[in-house]
């Protein structure tokens, strides 16, 4: 045997004896391995079943990403004055840590960290995949000021960002389908207005009024009469401000903001490195498809068996005006949720690559009398002015925008304390009273609740306590 071969054998023996890997130190590579990922061709081509896609999406959702995956932002550019935008990949780190910022994202390693409490109604809480986040999981979005010392001694720590309490993700497939159908209705109304210049067109979809529009003979549309929807007439049901049209679009921003993980689909393609961290294709198109399908096929929330006293509470819920915004049920026209890439929300059903039947497990939405499903979400998917008391102080928004929030979905509310957009209300009663704010559209309902005697207040609260999160959600993909 020649000296070269003997030397090669000696090196190999030493490597095996020490446990070393010549090409890479053990544990220092990506946490989301190639074997855990699926391609867009596999998802769109039909070679994978829903269970396989959901398992791949679960991996993306629960993997604690590290730098080899693309976690975090890249080298800091000191010439940038305002670096709050996560898309720039230039956020600073706390105390020389380039991993952690906390007050403007870079606050977690995985989606699961902020969506893990299935029920806070018991002690200890019940944990699971896709649940809410408690107060310590609040996201602090793009602040420039945090006056912890309370310089003006008024008892309020000045803060000019947004405080966001993470919601659960259950039932989101039904919510997305509703919003797409409502968007399609509103786009049709817009075309009607263009075809009939000077004639006001009421924008009513699934019983929810979004105001009215009028077009002139030059094709200009007057949107001053809109209510609770943007001028592009796209219903955006996700985010407490109602600013994301799809789970996929929401996931793109959340991955970038919280983890510094950029989806190739939205950040220049698979060969782009917009955050300058040396990692390409951090979240591939296939990863994002698997994740969005996983999130939108989670179990829906449930209602416990209704007793006579609960039905009385539901009657009170309606009679005092809560149901004016918290619509108990909205019904879709179709039972199929079609998936598309991000972009073109005004065309909600074009360029789809995959579909699921929402009446199937694990979604289990109840079929409606027509071809659609019943989505018992207790919301109208519309933004409302919640008054001065609940207004945010976000410096990048107008005063009007800071007062507006999409109607919170109440399904599952018995298990999801704390309440309100920032988790300020620790009980349901506190949440109801917080609606009684100067200028709030919900003030009359909150005042009507306050006027009830204690027996009727308890009946209404007991009804709300029948609205539960799913029992053992995502069991299909969590089985050993």
LINNOR-V183549 format. One record per run of one state. SS is the DSSP state (a for helix, b for strand, c for the rest). FROM is the first residue (numbers start at 1). LEN is the number of residues. Records with the same first field share a line. If there is no record, write none. Layout:
SS->FROM-LEN / FROM-LEN
//
This chain:
c->1-2 / 19-15 / 37-3 / 46-4 / 63-23 / 89-5 / 97-5 / 103-2 / 106-5 / 115-2 / 120-6 / 128-4 / 133-2 / 138-1 / 142-4 / 147-12 / 160-2 / 165-7 / 196-5 / 206-2 / 216-5 / 223-3 / 227-11 / 239-5 / 245-2 / 260-3 / 264-19 / 284-1 / 297-5 / 304-4 / 320-2 / 325-5 / 332-4 / 341-11 / 358-8 / 368-5 / 376-7 / 386-13 / 407-6 / 416-3 / 420-5 / 426-2 / 434-9 / 452-2 / 465-2 / 469-6 / 479-2
a->3-16 / 34-3 / 40-6 / 50-13 / 86-3 / 94-3 / 111-4 / 135-3 / 172-24 / 247-13 / 285-12 / 308-12 / 322-3 / 399-5 / 413-3 / 428-6 / 443-9 / 454-11 / 475-4
b->102-1 / 105-1 / 117-3 / 126-2 / 132-1 / 139-3 / 146-1 / 159-1 / 162-3 / 201-5 / 208-8 / 221-2 / 226-1 / 238-1 / 244-1 / 263-1 / 283-1 / 302-2 / 330-2 / 336-5 / 352-6 / 366-2 / 373-3 / 383-3 / 404-3 / 419-1 / 425-1 / 467-2
//
